[in-house]
Amino acid sequence: MAITDRPEGERPRERLLAHGPAALSDAELLAIYLRVGVRGKSAVDLARDLLKRFDSQLGILAEASLDELASVSGIGLAKAAQLKASFELARRALLQDMSSRDSFTSPGKVRDWLRLKLARRGNEVFMALWLDAQNRLLKDDELFVGTLNQTSVYPREVVKAALAHNAAAVILAHNHPSGIAEPSRADEMLTRSLKEALSLVDVRVLDHFIVAGNSPPLSFAERGLL
C-alpha cells in the first residue's frame, strides 16, 4: 500500500506533524527522508528493508558506505547520498554539542567525542585536546595527518601548539584505520617523548587514546603506559 493510500493519521509525515518525531518508529522516520518508495513498496516498506539489511541497528546503518546503502533494492546512489549527508549532519551536530568546555572533564565523554571525530577517518590523524587548569577544553587541534597507516609527529611542533593555546594540560589521540587499537612500540615511544617535551613547559599529558573502529578508544593511562 502506498503511503498516500493510508488514512491520514497513519502517514509518517502527518503523524510527525501531529505528535512530534519521537512518536515515530525508526522506519517511519527514514520513510520521511526517503519520501517515495518503488513499485510495489511504499517508502515505509523500503525503510524497513533498509533497516533489516543492517540488523535494525541505526548505528550500523549510519556507518555503512555509499555502496552498501545503494546495494539495498530501491535505494540507489541518489538516496544513499542523501542518507549519508543526513547522518553526517547529525554526527557534526553531536560533535558540536559534546564540545562544550565542561564535557572533557569526563573520561567517558572524551572517548565518545574521539570516536565520533576519528573512527571513520581513512588515514592516520594525530590530534591534541588542549585543556585549561580545570581540564576544560580550550581547543581541539588536528596537528598531523598522515597516510593510511602512518603519520609523522614532531614534538617541537606539539610544544609550540601548547604554548600558543596557553594550555595547562593535554589529551593526545590518534586513530588506527586498520581497526586494531593496540599501541605499537612507536606509539609508546612517541608518548614518552611528548610527555617529556611538554613537561618542560609545564603542560601535563593526561592521557593518550587510540581510536580504532567502533570499539571504545584505548587509554594509555589505563594501560599504565604514561
C-alpha positions as CSV (number, residue, x, y, z in Angstrom):
1,M,0.0,0.0,0.0
2,A,1.4,3.4,-1.0
3,I,1.7,5.9,1.9
4,T,-0.9,8.2,0.1
5,D,-3.4,5.4,0.3
6,R,-3.2,5.1,4.0
7,P,-5.5,7.0,6.3
8,E,-4.0,10.4,7.0
9,G,-3.5,9.6,10.7
10,E,-1.2,6.7,9.7
11,R,1.0,8.6,7.3
12,P,4.5,9.3,8.8
13,R,4.7,12.9,7.9
14,E,1.2,13.7,9.2
15,R,2.0,11.7,12.4
16,L,5.2,13.7,12.9
17,L,3.3,17.0,12.5
18,A,0.6,15.9,14.9
19,H,2.7,14.1,17.5
20,G,6.3,15.1,17.0
21,P,9.3,13.0,15.8
22,A,9.6,10.9,19.0
23,A,6.3,9.3,18.3
24,L,7.5,7.7,15.0
25,S,9.3,4.4,14.6
26,D,12.8,4.3,13.0
27,A,11.3,3.0,9.8
28,E,8.7,5.9,9.7
29,L,11.5,8.5,10.3
30,L,13.5,7.0,7.5
31,A,10.5,6.9,5.2
32,I,10.0,10.7,5.6
33,Y,13.6,11.2,4.4
34,L,13.3,8.7,1.6
35,R,10.0,10.4,0.5
36,V,9.0,7.9,-2.1
37,G,9.1,4.1,-2.4
38,V,9.4,1.9,-5.5
39,R,7.0,-0.1,-7.5
40,G,5.2,-2.4,-5.1
41,K,6.8,-0.9,-2.0
42,S,5.9,2.3,0.0
43,A,8.6,4.4,1.5
44,V,7.9,2.8,4.8
45,D,8.4,-0.7,3.3
46,L,11.7,0.5,1.7
47,A,12.8,1.9,5.1
48,R,12.1,-1.4,6.7
49,D,14.1,-3.3,4.1
50,L,17.0,-0.8,4.7
51,L,16.9,-1.4,8.5
52,K,16.7,-5.1,8.1
53,R,19.8,-5.1,5.9
54,F,21.7,-3.5,8.7
55,D,20.3,-5.7,11.6
56,S,17.9,-2.9,12.6
57,Q,20.8,-1.0,14.1
58,L,20.8,2.7,13.3
59,G,24.5,2.9,14.3
60,I,25.5,0.3,11.8
61,L,23.3,1.9,9.2
62,A,24.9,5.3,9.8
63,E,28.4,3.8,9.4
64,A,27.5,2.0,6.1
65,S,29.3,3.0,3.0
66,L,27.6,4.6,0.0
67,D,28.0,1.3,-1.9
68,E,26.5,-0.7,1.0
69,L,23.5,1.6,1.2
70,A,23.0,1.7,-2.6
71,S,23.1,-2.1,-2.7
72,V,19.7,-2.3,-1.0
73,S,17.0,-2.7,-3.7
74,G,15.2,0.6,-4.3
75,I,17.8,2.8,-2.6
76,G,20.3,3.6,-5.4
77,L,23.2,6.1,-5.2
78,A,21.0,9.2,-5.1
79,K,19.1,8.1,-1.9
80,A,22.3,6.7,-0.5
81,A,24.0,10.0,-0.9
82,Q,21.0,11.8,0.8
83,L,21.2,9.4,3.7
84,K,25.0,9.8,4.1
85,A,24.5,13.5,4.2
86,S,21.9,13.4,6.9
87,F,24.0,11.1,9.0
88,E,27.0,13.3,8.6
89,L,24.9,16.4,9.7
90,A,23.7,14.5,12.8
91,R,27.3,13.5,13.6
92,R,28.5,17.1,13.3
93,A,25.7,18.4,15.4
94,L,26.5,15.8,18.1
95,L,30.2,16.7,18.0
96,Q,29.4,20.4,18.4
97,D,27.1,19.7,21.4
98,M,29.8,17.5,23.0
99,S,32.5,20.1,22.5
100,S,31.2,22.3,25.4
101,R,34.1,23.2,27.6
102,D,32.9,21.1,30.6
103,S,32.4,17.9,28.6
104,F,36.1,17.0,28.6
105,T,36.3,16.6,32.4
106,S,34.6,13.2,31.9
107,P,36.7,10.3,30.5
108,G,33.6,8.7,29.1
109,K,32.6,11.8,27.2
110,V,36.2,12.2,25.9
111,R,36.0,8.7,24.5
112,D,32.7,9.3,22.8
113,W,33.8,12.5,21.3
114,L,37.1,11.0,19.9
115,R,35.2,8.0,18.4
116,L,32.9,10.4,16.6
117,K,35.8,12.5,15.5
118,L,38.3,9.9,14.4
119,A,36.8,6.5,13.9
120,R,35.8,6.9,10.3
121,R,38.9,8.7,9.1
122,G,40.7,6.8,6.3
123,N,44.2,8.0,7.2
124,E,46.0,8.4,10.4
125,V,45.3,11.7,12.3
126,F,47.2,12.8,15.4
127,M,45.3,15.4,17.5
128,A,45.5,17.2,20.8
129,L,42.8,18.3,23.1
130,W,44.3,21.4,24.8
131,L,42.9,22.0,28.3
132,D,43.0,24.7,30.9
133,A,43.9,24.2,34.6
134,Q,40.4,22.9,35.3
135,N,40.7,20.4,32.5
136,R,38.1,22.3,30.4
137,L,38.6,22.3,26.6
138,L,40.4,25.2,25.1
139,K,40.9,23.8,21.6
140,D,40.7,20.5,19.7
141,D,43.7,20.6,17.3
142,E,44.4,18.2,14.4
143,L,48.2,18.5,14.4
144,F,49.3,16.0,11.9
145,V,47.6,14.0,9.1
146,G,49.4,11.0,7.5
147,T,48.8,8.1,5.2
148,L,46.7,5.0,5.7
149,N,48.8,3.6,8.5
150,Q,51.5,6.2,9.4
151,T,51.9,9.8,10.4
152,S,54.9,11.8,11.5
153,V,54.6,13.7,14.8
154,Y,57.1,16.3,15.7
155,P,57.4,17.1,19.5
156,R,58.7,20.6,18.8
157,E,55.5,21.4,16.9
158,V,53.4,20.0,19.7
159,V,55.1,22.1,22.3
160,K,54.7,25.2,20.1
161,A,50.9,24.5,19.8
162,A,50.7,24.0,23.6
163,L,52.3,27.4,24.2
164,A,50.1,29.0,21.5
165,H,46.9,27.9,23.3
166,N,48.3,28.6,26.8
167,A,47.4,25.1,27.8
168,A,47.8,23.6,31.2
169,A,47.2,20.0,30.1
170,V,46.5,17.9,27.1
171,I,44.8,14.7,26.0
172,L,46.6,13.2,23.0
173,A,44.8,11.0,20.5
174,H,45.3,9.3,17.1
175,N,43.4,6.7,15.1
176,H,44.3,3.4,13.6
177,P,42.4,3.0,10.3
178,S,43.3,-0.7,10.4
179,G,40.7,-1.1,13.2
180,I,43.3,-2.6,15.6
181,A,43.6,-0.4,18.7
182,E,46.7,-2.0,20.2
183,P,49.6,0.5,20.6
184,S,52.7,-0.1,18.7
185,R,56.2,0.3,20.2
186,A,56.5,3.5,18.2
187,D,53.2,4.8,19.8
188,E,54.6,4.1,23.3
189,M,58.0,5.8,22.5
190,L,56.2,8.9,21.0
191,T,54.0,9.2,24.0
192,R,57.0,9.2,26.4
193,S,58.8,11.7,24.2
194,L,55.9,14.1,24.1
195,K,55.3,13.8,27.8
196,E,58.9,14.7,28.5
197,A,58.9,17.6,26.0
198,L,55.6,19.0,27.3
199,S,56.8,18.8,30.9
200,L,59.5,21.3,30.1
201,V,56.7,23.9,29.6
202,D,54.6,22.7,32.5
203,V,51.9,21.0,30.3
204,R,50.6,17.8,31.8
205,V,49.8,14.8,29.5
206,L,46.6,13.4,31.0
207,D,46.1,10.5,28.5
208,H,46.8,9.3,25.0
209,F,43.9,7.5,23.3
210,I,44.0,5.3,20.2
211,V,40.7,5.2,18.2
212,A,40.1,2.1,16.1
213,G,36.7,1.2,14.6
214,N,33.7,1.4,16.8
215,S,35.2,-0.1,19.9
216,P,35.9,2.2,22.9
217,P,39.2,4.1,22.4
218,L,42.2,2.6,24.1
219,S,43.6,4.6,27.0
220,F,47.4,4.7,27.6
221,A,46.7,5.9,31.2
222,E,44.5,2.8,31.9
223,R,47.2,0.6,30.4
224,G,49.9,2.1,32.6
225,L,51.7,3.5,29.6
226,L,52.0,7.0,30.9
